[in-house]
Amino acid sequence: MKADVVLGLQWGDEGKGKIVDVLSSQYQAVARYHGGSNAGHTLEFDGQKIVLSVLPSGIVKKEIHNVIGSGVVLDVMTLRHELEVLESSGYRVSDWQNLSISKKAHLILPTHRLLDRLAEERLGERKIGSTQKGIAPAYADKVLRKGIRVADVLQPNFEVRCRKLMEEHRNQLPQTMAKEIDLEAYYQEFMESIRVLQKFPLIDTELVLNDILNKGGSILAEGAQATLLDLDHGSYPFVTSSNALSGGACVGLGIAPHKIGDVYGVFKAYCTRVGNGPFPTEMEGESAALLRTVGNEFGAVTKRSRRTGWLDLPTLKYAIMLNGVTKLIITKVDVLSAMETIQLCTHYLVEGKRVDHASTLVESDAIVPVFKEFKSWGDVGSAREESQLPTALIDYIAFLEEALMVPIAYISVGPDRAQMVKRACFDHF
């Protein structure tokens, strides 16, 4: 058996959490392989809405083994909060013991958040748009080889190391900011959350996951953020602090490249972006506001308004290439029902020359997007079979498949778990 990967092909917020939730029943384990509490994966089913930012999206299913991999930077206070919310809703994760955490995952300390906030404030108008969850400072400490890992909670000097690093962080802050910090209160809250962490198995992720595969089991690797936010291949510097590509699953979980199977690329029927950075097909005015309202385009973690724009084929082709996508999943086609007509960017003009694949090194000001217009397809929220989809949407899907040269396996027609249309050619899923 091989590990399949679910990841985003745009700037995040594509609906990956729902897709993992839908697909997870086919797998023995769901594993988060990078990022941290800057993710916001939303699950909706049976009238409930659950937002996860640390826990894998298979966590609400008792029978599925959920794994937080070594590539993740773990905020234990957010972990504790999410577990409390789940358990108050009847999902007894502590009793089920369906969560394991890599000993090699690095911990986010409360002071990492303060450093993140300070870095963003100092950038002023050039700010990145960070979620200020401490992600970048935690990865920085990891790279500097002074980070604290999950395995360290088992060592007798753990508390001393935590206090020392938090003090070091406070010394990096301006005096006015440092004076406002009750370091002891931060520390006590952190240690209370560490005790919650210790209720779950702390494992060598790479050994456990490879054992599952070797015994014929199946794994779904869950990506966070998205391709165009990748640290190396995204629109730098307006990117996340980890590798969001399919290759990141190998590093973040300890799985060899030849053990990766299908790569499911998730994309919205339009584009959104949070924070600053290039956005060639960005919309303005009433159309942008309408799309934002109908699509509820506000960050699941930050609550910030998302910038909105039309679907961009050059960036999709770029993302498909980088990830080796084998199957596509399109989401939020129901949102476009509100639009009178639908625009699709088929290619760019850069200095008068046609460009079919995006480059994240080209500035938005130098790009002229070229659009093709499609008819709106009306309400599709009740569709459950491909035969129930309107002709206008079927034509749109066919155009995308021909342009992208990758099949679209699923069409999401609403936020709920049940609002999915499986293409007839993929009945084996």
N, C-alpha and C positions, 0 to 999 in steps of 0.2 A: 504494500500500500504506500501511497505518497501523501504528502501534506498539501492541501489546496490553500490558496491565499485569497482573501477578500481585501481589496484596497480601493481608495478613491483616485480618480483620474483628473480631478480638477483642483480647486483650492480648499477642499474640505467641505463638510456639510452635505455630502451627496446622499446620505441615508444609509451609510454602511452598517450602523447598528441594527436597523430593521433587517437588512439582507443577511447578516450573520445570524440573527434570531430565526429567520425563516429557514436558512440552510442548515442550522446547527443540529437539527434532529437526525441528519444523515451522518453525523460524525461522533466519534467517541470523546474527542476533546476539542475545546476551543481555546486558543492561546493568543494573548496579546504580545506582540513582539517589539514594540518601541513606543516612545512618547510617554506621556503621563497624564496628569489631571487637566491638561490643556485640551484633551479630547472631550467630545460631547456626543455620545451615541444614544439615540432615543429609541425606545421600544414602545409600541402601542398595541394593545390587544385586550379584548374583553372589557372595554371601557376604561382601561388603566393606561397611564403614561408614566414610563420609568426612564429617567435620564442617568446614564452611566458615564463616568469619566475615567475611572480607574479599573473597575471590574470588567472582565470579558463579557460580551453580549450573550453568552450562553448560560449565564449565571442563574437565570430564573427557571432553568430546567434541571431538576434534581439529578437526573441520570447522566448528565454531561459533566465530564471532568474539565474544569476551567483552570487555566494556567496563566499566571503573570510571569512573563519571560525575563531573561537576564538583560535584554535591551531596554527595558522599561526603567524609568526613574519613578520611584513609588512615594507618593504622598500618603503617609499612614493616617493622617487626620482626615483626609478625604475618603480613604478606604473605610475608616471607622464610620463616618457619616453615611456613606452609601449602604453599608451593611445594616445600620440601624434603620434606615428608610425601608430597605427590602424586608427586614424581619418584621417591621411593624405592619407590612402589607401581606404577611403570611409566607414569605419566602425565607425559610429557616436555614440559611446558608451555614451557620455555625453548627447546626445539628446535622445537616446533610453532608458536611465536609466535602463539598464538590468544588472546592477552591484550593489550589496549591500555588506557592509563591517561590520563585527562583531565589536561591541563596545569593546569587550573583547580581541581582537587581540592586541598583543604588537607591539610597533613601534621600528624599527631599526633606531637609530640615526647615523649621519655620523661618529661619533667617535667610534661607535661599530666596524666599518670597520677597523679603525686604530688599535684597540685592537686586532682584529682578525689577522691582518697582523703581528703585533708584536709577538703574541703567536706562529704563524707558523715559523717566522724567528728564534725565540729562540730555537725551536726544532732541527734546523739544519738538520742533516741526518736522524733524527727520525721523520721528519715532517709527519703530517697526510695526507696532500694533500688537505687541506681546500680550498674552493673557495674564501675565504677571503672577503665574503660579509657581515660579521658582524653577522652571524646567531648564532654562539655559544655564543658570548658575550651578545647578546640580550636575549637569553634563560637563560643565567646565571643571568642577572639582574631580569628576571621574577621570577626565583627560589629564588633569594635573596630578593624578595618582594620590589624592588625599581624601577622596570620597569615602563614605561609610556605606557598606553593603548590608543586605538583609542578614547574611551569615554572621555579621559582627554582633548581632543582638545576642548570640550564644556565647560571646566571649566575656570574661570577667571585667575587662577594661572598657566595655561598651559605653557606659555612662560618662566616664572620664573623657573618652574621645569625642562624644557628642558635645559635651560642655565646652571642650577646648575649641572645636570647630565653630560652634555658635559664637563664642567669644571672638574668634578671629574674624568672623563675618561682621560682627558689630563694630569692630575696629576699622572696618572698611567704609563704614557709613559716616556721613557728616555728623559733627557733634550735636547739632540741633535735632537731627533725626535719632541719633543713638540715645540721647537723654530720654526720649519718649518711650523707649523700649523696656518692658519688664521682662528681661531675659529669663528669669526664673519661672514666670507664668507660662511663657512660651515652652520652656523645657518640660514643665509638669504636664502640660496638655499633650506634648509630643510623646512623653513616656506612657501616659494613659492609653494612647493609640497604639503604641508598641505592644502593650499587653494584649490588645485585640488581635494584632498581627500574629502573636505567638499561639493563638488558638488554632491556627491552620498549619498544615504540613509545609515546612520549608525544605525545598527539594533541589537536587541537581537536575534542572529542567532538561538539559540535553540528554541525560541518561534516561529519564522517564519517557520523554517524547519519542526518542529513537526506539525504546523498548516497545512502545505502543505500535509503532510502524512495523517493527520486525515481527511482531506477533499478529500482524494482519489487521490492526486497528487503523482508524482514520483520524486525521487532525485537520482542523480548519484554523489557519493562522489569520488573526484579525489585525489589520493595519489601522492606524490612527492618522489624523491629519490627511494629507493627500500628496499626490505626485508633484504638483507644481509648488508645493511647500517643502519639498525635499531639500536637505541641507546642501547637497552637492549639485543637484540637477534642477532645483526650483528657481524661482525668480529672486535670487540672492541680491541684497541681504534680507528681503522680506520673506523669510522662510522660517520653518521650525528648526529645532536643534538636534534632530535625529534623521536617520535615513528611512523615508516613508515608502521606498520602492519595494517590489517583491523580493529583491535580493536582501533587503533588511531582515526578512523572516529567517534567512539562513543564519545571519549573525546574531540576531536577537533571541533565537530559540535554540541554536546549536544544531541545526539540521543541514546536512550537506546539500548542495545545489541539485544533484541528480535525484533527490528525494522530494523535490517540489513538483506537484502535479498541475492541476488546473489553476490558472490565475484569473479570478473574477474581477474585472474592472467595473467599478460602479461610477455612473455619471448621471447628473441631472439633465433634464430636457432643456435646461438653460444653465447659466453660470451664476455663481455668487462668490463673493470674497469678503473676508473680514479684515479690517486694517488697511494699511497702505500697500503699495506695490502696483506693478503694471496690470492692466485689465483692458485688453484691446476692444472687446465688444461691450463695454459698460454702457448701460442705458441711463438716461437722465429724465427728469420731469415726471409727468403723470404715469407713464408706462412703467417706469422703475418703481414708483410708489405702489402701484397696483400689484405688480408682481411680488413685491416685498410683503404686502399685506396678505394677499391670497395664499402665498407660499409660507407665511409665518417665518419670514427670513430674519430671524433674530437669534443670536448665538445661544446654543444650549448651555454653554458654560458662562460666557461673558454677558449675555443678554444684549449685546451691541447689535445695532442694525447692520445687516449685510448689504454690501454693494451688489447690484444685480445687473445682469447682462444676458445677451443672447448666446446660444450654444456656439462653441468655437471649435470647428473641426481641426484646424492646424494644431491646437494644443492637445486635442484628443489623440491625434495621430502620434504626436510626440510622446504622450504618456503611454500609449499602447506599445510603442516601440521600446521604451525604457523598461517596461515591466514584463514584456513577453505575454501580454494578455491573450488568453485563449477563448474566453467567453465574456460578453458584455452584459451589464444589467442597467437598464435605464429607469430612473426614478422621477417622480413628480410630473409625469405627463398630465396629470389631472389639473395641476396649477395653470398650465397653459390654456386650459379650457376657457379661462377668463379673458384671453386676448382675442381681439378681432382677427388679426393675422399673426403669423409666426415667422420670425426671421431666423435664418441659419447662416452663420459665417462659413463659407466654403473654402476660402483661401484669403491670403493677404496680398496687398501690393506694398512692397518695400523699395523705395526709390524707383518706382515705376515697374519693378519686376515682380512676377508672380511668385509667391512663396506658399507651399502647401503644408510644410511642417514648421511648427513654431520653434523659435530659439529664445530661451529665456535671457539671452544677452542683448536682444534687440529691444530698444526702448519703445514704449507704447506710442510716443509721439511720432515715431518713424513708420508706424504701421497704419495702413489703410485697410480695414476689413471689407471684404466683398460679400454681400449677402444674397441669399436666395429666399424668396417668399413662399410660404406654405399656407394652406387654408387651416383655420382653426377646426378642431374636431369635436368640440362640445363636451358635455359631461361624460366621463368614463368611469366614475368611481364605483359603479355597481358591476362592472365587467369582471368576470372570473375566468372566462375562456377566450382564446384568441378570436374565435368566431363572433364574439360579442363586441369586438372593438370596431369603431367606425372606420370606413374606408380611408378617410383623410389621415388617420393615425397609422394605419397599415402602410400607406404609401410613404409616410415620413420614416417609419422604421426601415422599410426596404431601401430607401435612399441612403440612410445612415449605414446600413450593412454593406452596401455596394461601395460607399466612399471609404469606410474604415477597414473593410476586408476582414472583419471579425464578426461572428454571429452574435445576435442579441438573444440571450437565453430567457430572460425574465423582463417583464414590464411592470413597474410598480404604479398603481393607479390611485394610491391614497396612502395615508400614514399608517393605517392599521395593518397588523400582521396578515390578515386575511385578504387585503387588497393587493393581490399579486396575480399576474397572468403569466403562466408558464407557456412558452412557445410550444406548439405541437411537435416540433422537431426535437424537443428536449424532454420527452416524456419519461426517459430513464432516470431523471433526477428524483 
